[in-house]
Amino acid sequence: MKEKTNIWWIFIPLAVLLISFIGVTAFSMIYMAKDNNYDNIIYQYFNVSKEMYGKLIYLNINKDALVKGMNFCGLAFLMGNFLLFWFLSPRKERKKRGRILAMLFLFLLVQAVVYSTGLQKGIYFGRFGFLPTPRAFRNFYYNFHRVTMCGNFLVLTIGCVWMFLMDLRRESLRELWRIKCAILMTQTCLIGLYFYMYFSLPDSFLWLSRSTGYIAYHSLRMPPYVRGMRLITYFIGILLLVLFYTLYRYQKMCKCVLEEEYVFSSVIASSEISTRAFSHYVKNELLGIMAEAEILSQKTEGNFSELANIRATCGEMYDRLNDLQRNTNRIVLNQSRQNLSRVITKAVEENRALLHQGGCEILWNGENENVIVFVDPYYMREVFRNIFQNAMEAMSDVNGERNIYVQTHLYDSEIEIAIRDTGPGLDPSIQNRLFNPFVSTKSTKKNWGIGLTFCKRIIDSHRGKIMADNQGRKGAVIRILLPVIG
């Protein structure tokens, strides 16, 4: 049954970013228009005409409201950026990171309260029951502003590094990984341009004098280099549009994956292995035919048993060529959202009869039933079939129990599939080369040593890992690690 979900919530942080940027730009334009220090130069920052400049000067908005608007929108922009990093994180990480998000919200809320013009006036003029000295008051806000500037910049830097080091490494789908990279690059540029233009927000704009009751407003601190500043607002707007497009692609792909409609096709060039195996096998068999023919030519009596051997060898060779012909085509992996437990169960049931004929019992209890992975179910079953048959052949000379145990172990962002047998174990001389072509623990005439190489290529294409080791006192274990879809 398909999992229905609506993940348009990914655009919540984008809406916060867009509204906060428009707000902080609008409030800053009006504030600078009412500031004599920026008289006749606002055009350099915002490309505002003289007619618009005159209208902004006489807008009926007091400076207290403008200061609160600039600070609030600046804090909202910071929150929107971190919300975006949180929404893009794996689902299993969101609960843990939600605590950090709550702490960040508290940090921004403290800034909103402390930078409130009403609170500053109340503290300075003793309306809360205590009267600080002017020097202590100014030193507090000066140091608090330095702390908040560093803290805000550090928060966004940690968010970018967090996404780069943690989320991108854990992303199991290459397409989603690429989109996340584009989002991260766009977001980094957006943060850089925003900080260049509004690096001081939020800020304390008040200058208070208790002796005269005088209240003045500082100028908005803007970058000293204003050449080209008119383009920055447009660049930020373009980056927001790019961010919207990449988030839309991310949302669309995530929805398809969750509803099992997305299939990622990749190609594995198996023809290289097949061609090499073909050449290797034919050379060996030709040498055998030549040896038999030479023996036959040296005999003088009418014994034609060697001809029977030749015919048998040629028949076996013909069967092998048929198998090779089926594998010479390129392997196309159609990876989709799958329940791993069901894939393993189907592979076990498909091979149970064959293993039973070989005197083996396969044991699988169907654990971790709700783990979702992004795999090609057909080729994953082929991987399991190869491993099961290898285990059965390894236990062919065992007199005791011949069991194959399949177990899964769920970790943070990966799941391990362990396939154990009760055979003699792996020879240490080939243990580290087991997944190389033509390395086999059995006869090279019947077994070419390419089955596990095939398995490794399939697992690698799923961004997983496969390893072989000896377990305890006897038997071998094959471990497969696959990334879990959050």
Residue pairs with C-beta under 8 A, 6 or more apart in sequence:
2 259
2 260
2 261
3 258
3 259
3 260
4 259
5 255
5 258
5 259
6 255
7 251
7 254
7 255
7 258
8 251
9 87
10 87
10 88
10 247
10 250
10 251
10 254
11 244
11 247
11 251
12 83
12 87
13 80
13 81
13 83
13 84
13 87
14 80
14 84
14 240
14 243
14 244
14 247
16 76
16 77
16 79
16 80
16 83
17 77
17 80
17 81
17 84
17 190
17 240
17 243
18 240
19 73
19 76
20 73
20 74
20 76
20 77
20 80
21 73
21 77
21 194
21 236
21 240
23 69
23 72
23 73
23 76
24 69
24 70
24 73
24 74
24 77
24 198
24 201
25 46
25 233
27 66
27 69
27 70
27 73
28 46
28 70
28 198
28 220
29 42
29 45
29 46
29 48
29 56
30 56
30 59
30 61
30 66
31 63
31 66
31 67
31 70
31 220
32 38
32 42
32 45
32 219
32 220
32 222
33 42
33 48
33 53
33 56
33 57
33 59
34 56
34 57
34 63
34 66
35 217
35 219
35 220
37 219
38 219
38 220
40 53
41 226
42 48
42 53
42 56
43 49
43 50
43 53
43 230
44 226
44 229
44 230
45 222
45 226
45 229
45 230
46 230
46 233
47 230
47 233
48 56
63 205
63 217
64 117
64 118
67 117
67 205
67 206
67 217
68 116
68 117
70 201
70 202
70 203
70 220
71 111
71 112
71 115
71 201
71 202
71 203
72 112
72 202
73 201
74 198
74 201
74 202
75 108
75 111
75 112
75 202
77 194
78 108
78 152
78 155
78 156
79 104
79 105
79 108
81 156
81 159
81 187
81 190
81 191
82 101
82 104
82 155
82 156
82 159
83 101
84 183
84 187
85 159
85 160
85 162
85 163
86 94
86 97
86 98
86 101
88 163
88 167
88 180
88 183
88 250
89 97
89 163
89 166
89 167
90 167
90 170
90 413
90 486
91 486
92 412
92 413
92 486
93 166
93 167
93 486
104 155
107 151
107 155
111 148
111 202
112 202
113 119
114 144
115 202
115 203
115 204
117 205
117 206
120 141
120 204
120 206
120 208
121 127
121 206
121 208
121 215
122 128
123 132
123 137
124 132
124 134
124 137
124 208
124 210
125 208
125 210
132 140
134 208
134 210
137 208
141 204
144 204
145 200
145 203
145 204
148 202
149 199
149 200
153 195
156 191
156 195
160 184
160 187
160 188
160 191
163 180
163 184
164 184
167 180
168 177
168 180
168 181
168 184
170 413
170 483
171 177
171 180
172 373
172 374
172 463
172 483
172 484
172 485
173 253
173 257
173 264
173 374
173 485
174 264
174 463
175 253
175 264
176 250
176 253
176 254
176 257
179 246
179 249
179 250
179 253
180 250
182 242
182 246
183 243
183 246
183 247
183 250
186 239
186 242
186 243
186 246
187 243
189 239
190 236
190 239
190 240
190 243
193 232
193 235
193 236
193 239
194 236
196 223
196 232
197 222
197 223
197 229
197 232
197 233
197 236
199 221
199 223
200 220
200 221
203 218
203 220
203 221
204 218
205 217
205 218
205 220
206 215
206 216
206 217
206 218
207 214
207 215
207 216
207 217
207 218
208 214
208 215
208 216
209 215
222 229
223 229
253 262
256 262
257 337
257 374
257 485
258 337
260 336
260 337
262 336
262 337
263 334
263 335
263 336
264 333
264 334
264 335
264 336
264 374
265 332
265 333
265 334
265 335
266 332
266 333
266 335
266 461
267 330
267 331
267 332
267 333
268 330
268 331
268 333
268 457
268 458
268 461
269 330
269 331
270 327
270 328
270 329
270 330
270 331
270 454
270 457
271 328
271 329
271 330
273 437
273 450
273 453
273 454
273 457
274 324
274 327
274 328
275 328
276 437
276 438
277 324
277 437
277 438
277 448
277 450
278 321
278 324
278 328
280 438
280 448
281 317
281 320
281 324
281 448
282 317
284 444
284 445
285 313
285 316
285 317
288 313
289 310
289 313
289 314
292 306
292 309
292 310
292 313
293 306
293 310
295 306
296 306
296 307
299 306
331 379
331 458
333 376
333 379
333 458
333 461
333 462
334 376
334 378
335 374
335 375
335 376
335 462
336 374
336 375
336 376
336 377
337 372
337 373
337 374
337 485
338 372
338 373
338 374
338 375
338 377
338 380
339 369
339 370
339 371
339 372
340 368
340 371
340 372
340 373
340 375
340 408
340 415
340 417
340 482
341 366
341 367
341 368
341 369
341 370
341 371
341 408
343 373
343 375
343 377
343 380
343 381
344 364
344 366
344 384
344 406
344 408
344 417
345 364
345 366
346 377
346 381
347 380
347 381
347 384
347 385
347 388
348 362
348 364
348 384
348 406
350 381
350 385
351 362
351 384
351 385
351 388
351 389
352 362
354 389
354 392
355 361
355 362
355 388
355 392
355 404
358 392
358 393
358 396
358 402
359 395
359 402
360 391
360 392
360 395
360 402
360 403
360 404
361 401
361 402
361 403
361 404
362 388
362 403
362 404
362 406
363 403
363 404
363 405
363 406
364 405
364 406
365 407
367 407
367 408
368 408
368 410
368 415
371 408
371 410
371 415
371 484
372 484
372 485
373 415
373 462
373 482
373 483
373 484
373 485
374 462
374 483
374 485
375 462
375 482
376 458
376 462
379 458
380 458
380 462
382 454
382 458
383 454
383 455
383 458
383 459
383 480
384 419
386 451
386 452
386 454
386 455
387 419
387 452
387 455
387 478
388 404
388 419
389 451
390 451
390 452
391 404
391 419
391 421
391 423
391 476
391 478
392 402
392 404
393 442
393 447
394 421
394 423
394 424
394 441
394 442
394 476
395 402
395 421
395 422
395 423
397 424
398 422
398 423
398 424
400 422
401 422
402 421
402 422
402 423
403 421
403 422
404 419
404 420
404 421
405 418
405 419
405 420
405 421
406 417
406 418
406 419
407 417
407 418
407 420
408 415
408 416
408 417
408 418
409 415
409 416
409 418
410 416
410 484
413 483
413 484
413 486
414 481
414 482
414 483
414 484
415 481
415 482
415 484
416 479
416 480
416 481
417 479
417 480
417 481
417 482
418 477
418 478
418 479
419 477
419 478
419 479
419 480
420 471
420 475
420 476
420 477
421 475
421 476
421 477
422 474
422 475
423 474
423 475
423 476
424 474
424 475
425 470
425 471
425 474
425 475
425 476
426 434
426 441
426 468
426 469
426 470
426 476
427 441
430 439
430 441
431 468
431 469
431 470
433 439
434 452
434 468
435 452
435 453
435 455
435 456
435 466
435 468
436 449
436 453
437 449
437 450
437 453
438 444
438 448
438 449
438 450
439 449
439 452
440 447
440 448
440 449
452 468
455 466
456 466
459 465
459 466
459 480
459 482
460 466
462 482
462 483
463 483
464 480
464 481
464 482
464 483
465 479
465 480
465 481
466 478
466 479
466 480
466 481
467 478
467 479
467 481
468 476
468 477
468 478
468 479
469 476
469 477
469 479
470 476
470 477
471 477
